[in-house]
């Protein structure tokens, strides 16, 4: 699991820098267009990976109820969030924007407790307080 987390962290970090660089190189392109290109490339890469490891053919086994939930997740987590993120990246410092956007687990925690009935534990509360504290410090400037 740690290897996967490290790969994701490095990939997100690299991706953020490329996001900012690409948006700087095309300031007149509508943000939605940039997100569409990014997501199309991501979809193509996932299809290639899925074809090689055999998981692409498993997509047809996804139940209808899961399709609905995945569509909602995609609309929020990729569509709306992607456009809002690109807007923020285009108008701010990526070193700050990426940290603020990494605050989404706070929302997840607040929703997971009542909706998914996950336990609200001391480590989760302390971790959330630390994240919020870091965001407050970062919002102070510099």
C-alpha positions, 0 to 999 in steps of 0.5 A: 500500500505504501508504494501505491501511496508514494506513486500517487503522491509523486504523480499528483505532484508532477501533474500539478506542475505540468497543469500550471505550466500548460495553463500558463502556455495557453492563457486564452484557452477556455479552462473546460477545454484544457480539462477535457484534453487532460481527462481524454488523455487520462481515459486513453491511458486507463483504457490502455492499462486496462487492456494490458492487465485485462481489467477493461473487459470487467467494466461490463460487470459493474452493476447499474447502481454502481454506474450511477454512483460512479457517474455522480462521483465523476461529475463532482470529483472530476468534472466540477472539481477539475474545472474549479481546480484549473481555474484556481491553478490558472489564477494562483500559485500552484504551490498554494493551490495544491495544498488547499485542494488537498484539504478535501479529506476534511469534507470527506470526513464530515460526510463519511461519519453521518452518511457511511456511518464511519467512526469519528475517532480521536486520530481522525479529529486530531489529523483534521485539526492539523490539516485545518491548522496548516491551511490557516497558516498557508492562507496567511500569505507568503 
